Amino acid sequence: MKKQRPVNLELNTIKFPPAAISSILHRVTGVAMFFALLFVIWAWAVSVSSPEGFANVQAMMDGIIGKVIAIGTLSALTYHILGGLRHVVMDLGHWEELESGNLSAKIAIALWIVLTVVLGVALC
């Protein structure tokens, strides 16, 4: 019996379902928040060290790099919370079917995009 196996396993040709994209994004945002936390700890340590350190951190956060870091951190936090809530609902026994799972993933991603734009506009 001949088995039908995929011939091409290039990742850029494989179409992931929304639930898989949502799961991957949840993991990626968790890692991003870890690195953002390192920046937050550094900024806090510098800002409490002296008045000059506080002024330096404040000037950096008022610049374009600071705004990108702040928006990126809030974006990662927003998606991680949305994805976490989605997983909690799934742990309670809902959205486990293929169709409802993909729909909840699409809704989480859409809400994330909308909230990131709103937060970006509010910060700028």
N, C-alpha and C positions, 0 to 999 in steps of 0.2 A: 504494500500500500504506500503510495507516494504522498508525502505530507506537503501541504501548501505552506511554505515558509516565506517570510519576506525576503526579497532579494536585496533590497536597498535599505540600509539602516542609517542613512544620513539624517541627523536630527533636524536639519533645516527643511527636509521634505515631508516630515511627519506632522500631521495636524493634531495638536493636543485638544481634548475637549475642555470646555470652560472650567469644569471641576478640577482638572489637573492643573490648569493655569492658576486657578485660585489657590490651590494647595502649595504650588511652587512659590507664588507671590507671598504667601503667609510665612514661609520659611525665609525667603530673601529679606522681607521686611524685619524679621526677627534679628537676622545678622546685621542689617543696617542699623537697627536701634542699638545693638551692642557697640558698634563703632561710634555712633552718635553719643552714646553715654560716655565714652572715653573723651570726646571733645567737651562735653558738658562738665565733666570732672576737672579737666584741665582749665577750662574757662573759669570755673568757680574758684579753683585754687589760685589762679592768677589775680582774679578780681578781689579776693579777700586779703591778698598779701600786702597791698598798699593802695593808696589813692591813685597813684600813677598806673598801677596794674588794672584797677577798675576802669580808669579812663581809656586805657588801651583796649580792653575787652569791649567796652561800650562803643568805641570808635570802629572796631572790627565788625561788631554786630550791626552797626548802622550802614556799613558798606555793602556792596553787592555780594561779596563772598559770605558775609554773615547772614544775609537774607536767603541766599541759596541753601545754606546749611540749615537755617531755621525752617524753611519751607520743606526741604527734604526730610528733616527729622519729623516734622508734624505729619507729612504725607505718609511716612513709614509707620508712625504710630497710629494714624487713622486707619490704614488698611489692616494693620495687625489686630486692632480692636475689632474691626468689622469681620475679618476672617475668624477671629477667636469666637465671636458671638455666633457666627455661622456654624462653627464646629460644636459649640455648646448645644445649639438647637439640634444638630445631627446626633449628638450623644444622647439627647432626650428621646430619640426615635423618630424625628421628623426629617424631611428632605433627604431621605436615604435612597429613594428611587432615582433612577437615571435622569428622568425628565425634571423632577423637582430639584435634584441636586445641581444640575446644570443651570437651571433658572435661578436658584439662590446664588450661585457663583457669579452669574451675569449681573444680578442685582447688586451684589457686594462690590464688584469691580466698577459698576456705573456710579454707585454712591461714593466710592473712593475718589473717582475722577472729579465728581461734582464738589465734594468736600475739599479736595486739594485745591481746586480753582478758587473756591470761596475763601479758604485760608490764605492762599497766595495773594488774592486781591486785598484782603484785610491787613496783611502784613506790609504790603507795599504801599 
